[in-house]
Amino acid sequence: MRTVMSRIAFLLALSQVLVAQPGILAPQNGVTFSGNPLVIVVQSEEADLDPAPAILSKSEMDEYIHFKVNLQEGFNRFIIRYLNDQGQVVVETLRVIYHPSKNNRWGALYSSFHQTSIPREVCSDCHDFDMDSPSTCLECHNAVVDTLKADLHPPFEDGCFDCHEDYQVTTDVCFDCHDFESAERQHAPFAVGDCTVCHNPHGSPNPVLLRGKTIMEQCGYCHDLARYQEGTHPVIRHPMQSKDLTCTTCHNPHGSPYLRFLVSNPQNFCTTCHESK
C-alpha cells in the first residue's frame, strides 16, 4: 500500500512539473533577430508590456497573450508584467537584439523560438498547421511573400527546407551550392559567411539578388560614398553615371589577393581600361 501511495505522489508531483507555468514562452532571452516585427508570447490570464509605444498589437487567446512589437536596431529591452498562478504580479525583463541584414553591426548567430519545442507543443494547441510545410512558414513569415513578386532564388522556389535545416540557417549554407575561391583578403561579410548582408536569399528584383536597387546603393549601406568623391579616391575622376562604372568594376565584393580588394594587380590595374603610355 505504501508503495502504491508513493507512486501516486510521484505522478502527482510529475504532473505539476509538466504543466506549463505562467511566463514568457517566446522568444528566448538574449537572442538575435534579423526580422521585424517580433511576436512575444506570454502565458498568463493578464499581462502588459513596456515600452507601450513599441506594441503594434495585442491579442489574447485562452491563457496566451501575444504582443506584436516593433524592434529598434540593436539592443531592445522590454519589461513584461504578468499574473502567476497565485494572482501575484511577476515582472520579467526580456532583452533581444535586432539587426537587419543590410547593416550587420550586431554580428551574432540568429535565433528563434524554433530552437525550442514551443511551436509543436504550445502553438499547435490553437494553431492548426503543418510545421513541415513551406506554406505554413509563410503564414508567420509573411514578409517573405513580398519576394514572390521578384526574381526568385532557385532553392526558395523548391521550398524552405533546402536551406533551413531544423528551421535554422547555418552560416555556410550558401557554400553548399556556390563555389567561391578563397582569397587572401576577404570582405568582412563574405569572411564570416553572412551573404545575406548584401543578397536577399529568397528573391529580389535587383541584380544578383542584391538588397539594394543598384550596386552603388548596396555598397552605400556600409560605405560612405560621398566621402570618397570629396577626397582623392579615383572615383572623383570617373563619372560613373556616364561611363557605366560601379564599385565592382574595380573591387571584388567577396575578396581579392590585392590591396583594397582590387580585381587585378595594382601595378597594371589602370591599363585594364586605359592604354599604357
C-alpha positions as CSV (number, residue, x, y, z in Angstrom):
1,M,0.0,0.0,0.0
2,R,2.8,2.4,0.9
3,T,4.5,1.6,-2.5
4,V,1.2,2.5,-4.3
5,M,0.8,5.7,-2.4
6,S,4.4,6.6,-3.2
7,R,3.9,6.1,-6.9
8,I,0.7,8.2,-6.8
9,A,2.5,11.0,-5.0
10,F,5.4,10.8,-7.6
11,L,2.9,11.0,-10.5
12,L,1.1,14.0,-9.0
13,A,4.4,15.8,-8.5
14,L,5.5,15.0,-12.0
15,S,2.2,16.3,-13.5
16,Q,2.7,19.6,-11.7
17,V,6.2,19.8,-13.3
18,L,4.9,19.1,-16.7
19,V,2.1,21.7,-16.6
20,A,3.4,24.8,-18.2
21,Q,3.8,27.6,-15.7
22,P,2.8,31.2,-16.5
23,G,5.6,33.3,-18.0
24,I,7.3,34.3,-21.2
25,L,7.1,31.5,-23.7
26,A,8.8,33.1,-26.7
27,P,11.3,34.4,-27.6
28,Q,14.3,33.3,-25.5
29,N,16.1,36.0,-23.6
30,G,19.1,37.5,-25.4
31,V,18.5,36.1,-28.9
32,T,19.3,37.9,-32.1
33,F,16.8,38.5,-34.9
34,S,17.1,39.8,-38.5
35,G,13.3,40.2,-39.0
36,N,10.9,42.8,-37.6
37,P,8.3,43.0,-36.1
38,L,8.6,40.4,-33.3
39,V,5.9,38.4,-31.5
40,I,6.3,38.0,-27.8
41,V,4.1,35.2,-26.3
42,V,3.2,35.2,-22.6
43,Q,1.2,32.5,-20.9
44,S,-1.0,34.3,-18.3
45,E,-4.5,35.5,-17.8
46,E,-3.3,39.1,-17.8
47,A,-0.1,40.8,-18.9
48,D,1.2,44.1,-20.1
49,L,4.5,45.3,-21.7
50,D,6.7,48.4,-21.6
51,P,7.6,50.4,-23.5
52,A,4.0,50.7,-24.7
53,P,4.8,52.6,-27.9
54,A,6.6,49.6,-29.2
55,I,3.4,47.5,-29.2
56,L,1.8,47.2,-32.6
57,S,-1.0,44.9,-31.5
58,K,-2.0,42.7,-28.5
59,S,-4.2,39.7,-28.8
60,E,-5.5,37.2,-26.2
61,M,-6.5,33.6,-26.8
62,D,-7.3,31.5,-23.7
63,E,-4.4,31.9,-21.4
64,Y,-2.0,33.0,-24.1
65,I,-1.3,36.7,-24.8
66,H,0.5,37.8,-28.0
67,F,2.4,41.1,-28.2
68,K,3.5,42.1,-31.7
69,V,6.2,44.7,-31.1
70,N,8.4,46.9,-33.3
71,L,12.1,46.4,-32.8
72,Q,14.8,49.1,-32.9
73,E,18.1,48.3,-34.4
74,G,20.5,47.0,-31.8
75,F,19.5,46.1,-28.2
76,N,15.8,46.1,-27.3
77,R,14.7,45.9,-23.6
78,F,11.1,45.0,-22.7
79,I,9.6,45.0,-19.2
80,I,6.8,42.4,-19.0
81,R,4.3,42.1,-16.1
82,Y,2.0,39.1,-15.8
83,L,0.0,37.3,-13.2
84,N,1.2,33.9,-11.8
85,D,-0.9,31.1,-10.6
86,Q,-1.4,32.8,-7.2
87,G,-2.6,36.0,-8.8
88,Q,0.6,37.8,-7.9
89,V,2.3,40.3,-10.4
90,V,5.6,39.0,-11.7
91,V,8.0,41.4,-13.5
92,E,10.5,40.0,-16.0
93,T,13.0,41.7,-18.4
94,L,13.3,40.4,-21.9
95,R,16.3,41.5,-24.0
96,V,16.6,40.8,-27.7
97,I,18.9,42.1,-30.4
98,Y,17.7,43.2,-33.8
99,H,20.0,43.9,-36.8
100,P,18.7,44.0,-40.4
101,S,21.0,42.0,-42.6
102,K,21.8,45.0,-44.8
103,N,23.6,46.7,-41.9
104,N,25.4,43.9,-40.0
105,R,26.8,45.7,-36.9
106,W,25.4,43.4,-34.3
107,G,27.0,40.2,-35.6
108,A,25.7,37.1,-33.8
109,L,24.1,33.8,-34.7
110,Y,20.4,34.3,-35.4
111,S,17.9,32.5,-33.0
112,S,14.2,32.0,-32.7
113,F,11.6,30.0,-30.8
114,H,12.0,27.3,-33.5
115,Q,15.0,26.2,-31.5
116,T,12.7,25.1,-28.7
117,S,9.7,22.7,-28.7
118,I,7.3,25.6,-28.3
119,P,5.9,25.6,-31.8
120,R,4.8,22.0,-31.8
121,E,3.8,21.6,-28.2
122,V,2.3,25.0,-27.5
123,C,1.4,26.8,-30.7
124,S,-0.3,23.8,-32.2
125,D,-2.8,23.8,-29.4
126,C,-4.5,26.7,-31.0
127,H,-3.0,27.0,-34.5
128,D,-3.8,24.3,-37.0
129,F,-0.8,24.0,-39.3
130,D,1.8,21.6,-40.6
131,M,5.2,22.6,-39.3
132,D,6.8,20.6,-42.1
133,S,5.1,22.5,-44.9
134,P,6.7,25.6,-46.5
135,S,3.2,27.2,-46.9
136,T,3.0,27.2,-43.1
137,C,6.2,29.2,-42.8
138,L,4.7,32.0,-44.9
139,E,1.7,32.3,-42.5
140,C,4.0,33.8,-39.9
141,H,6.9,34.9,-42.1
142,N,4.6,36.9,-44.4
143,A,7.3,39.5,-45.2
144,V,8.9,36.8,-47.4
145,V,5.8,36.9,-49.6
146,D,7.0,40.3,-51.0
147,T,9.9,38.5,-52.7
148,L,7.4,36.4,-54.6
149,K,6.9,39.4,-57.0
150,A,10.7,39.4,-57.7
151,D,13.2,37.0,-59.3
152,L,13.3,34.1,-57.0
153,H,16.4,32.3,-55.7
154,P,16.0,28.7,-57.1
155,P,16.2,27.0,-53.7
156,F,13.3,29.1,-52.5
157,E,11.2,28.0,-55.4
158,D,11.7,24.5,-54.2
159,G,10.6,25.3,-50.6
160,C,12.1,26.4,-47.4
161,F,13.9,23.3,-46.2
162,D,16.7,23.2,-48.8
163,C,18.4,25.9,-46.7
164,H,16.6,25.9,-43.3
165,E,17.5,22.7,-41.5
166,D,15.6,22.3,-38.3
167,Y,14.2,25.8,-39.0
168,Q,17.7,27.3,-38.8
169,V,20.3,28.5,-41.4
170,T,23.9,27.7,-40.9
171,T,26.5,30.4,-41.9
172,D,27.9,28.2,-44.6
173,V,24.7,27.1,-46.3
174,C,25.4,29.3,-49.3
175,F,28.6,27.5,-50.0
176,D,26.7,24.2,-50.4
177,C,25.8,25.5,-53.9
178,H,28.1,28.4,-54.6
179,D,31.7,27.8,-55.1
180,F,33.9,30.8,-54.5
181,E,37.7,30.8,-54.4
182,S,39.2,31.7,-51.1
183,A,41.2,35.0,-51.3
184,E,44.0,36.2,-49.1
185,R,42.0,39.4,-48.3
186,Q,38.2,38.8,-47.7
187,H,35.4,41.3,-47.5
188,A,34.1,41.1,-43.9
189,P,30.5,39.8,-44.7
190,F,32.0,37.1,-47.0
191,A,34.6,36.2,-44.5
192,V,32.0,35.2,-41.9
193,G,29.7,33.6,-44.4
194,D,26.9,36.3,-43.9
195,C,25.9,36.5,-47.6
196,T,22.5,38.0,-46.6
197,V,24.1,41.3,-45.7
198,C,24.2,42.0,-49.5
199,H,21.9,39.4,-51.0
200,N,18.3,38.5,-50.4
201,P,18.3,34.7,-50.1
202,H,14.6,34.4,-51.2
203,G,14.4,36.7,-54.2
204,S,15.0,40.2,-55.4
205,P,14.2,42.4,-58.5
206,N,17.7,43.7,-58.3
207,P,20.9,42.4,-60.0
208,V,22.3,39.2,-58.4
209,L,19.6,39.2,-55.8
210,L,21.0,42.4,-54.2
211,R,19.1,44.1,-51.4
212,G,19.9,47.5,-52.9
213,K,18.5,48.6,-56.2
214,T,21.9,49.1,-57.6
215,I,25.5,48.0,-56.7
216,M,26.2,51.6,-55.7
217,E,23.3,51.7,-53.4
218,Q,24.2,48.3,-51.9
219,C,27.8,49.4,-51.1
220,G,26.5,52.7,-49.8
221,Y,24.7,50.9,-46.9
222,C,28.1,50.4,-45.2
223,H,30.5,52.7,-47.1
224,D,30.1,56.5,-47.2
225,L,30.5,57.0,-51.0
226,A,30.2,60.8,-50.7
227,R,33.4,60.9,-48.6
228,Y,35.2,59.2,-51.4
229,Q,34.0,61.7,-54.0
230,E,35.1,64.6,-51.9
231,G,38.6,63.2,-51.3
232,T,41.3,61.8,-53.5
233,H,39.7,58.5,-54.4
234,P,40.0,57.9,-58.2
235,V,36.2,57.8,-58.5
236,I,36.2,61.6,-58.4
237,R,37.8,61.5,-61.8
238,H,35.5,58.8,-63.2
239,P,31.9,60.0,-63.7
240,M,30.1,56.7,-63.0
241,Q,26.8,57.9,-64.5
242,S,28.3,58.4,-67.9
243,K,30.8,55.5,-68.0
244,D,28.6,52.8,-66.5
245,L,31.1,52.1,-63.8
246,T,30.2,50.6,-60.4
247,C,32.2,49.7,-57.3
248,T,32.6,46.2,-58.5
249,T,34.3,47.5,-61.7
250,C,37.4,48.0,-59.6
251,H,36.7,46.0,-56.4
252,N,35.8,42.3,-55.9
253,P,33.0,42.3,-53.3
254,H,33.9,38.9,-51.9
255,G,37.7,39.2,-51.7
256,S,41.0,39.6,-53.5
257,P,44.7,38.9,-53.1
258,Y,45.3,42.6,-53.7
259,L,45.0,45.7,-51.6
260,R,41.5,47.1,-51.2
261,F,40.0,44.1,-52.9
262,L,41.1,45.3,-56.3
263,V,40.2,43.0,-59.2
264,S,43.7,42.9,-60.6
265,N,47.3,43.7,-59.7
266,P,47.7,47.4,-58.8
267,Q,50.8,47.7,-60.9
268,N,48.9,47.2,-64.1
269,F,45.4,47.9,-62.8
270,C,44.8,51.1,-64.8
271,T,45.8,49.5,-68.1
272,T,42.8,47.2,-67.9
273,C,40.8,50.2,-69.2
274,H,43.5,52.8,-70.2
275,E,46.2,52.3,-72.8
276,S,49.7,52.3,-71.3
277,K,51.8,55.3,-72.2
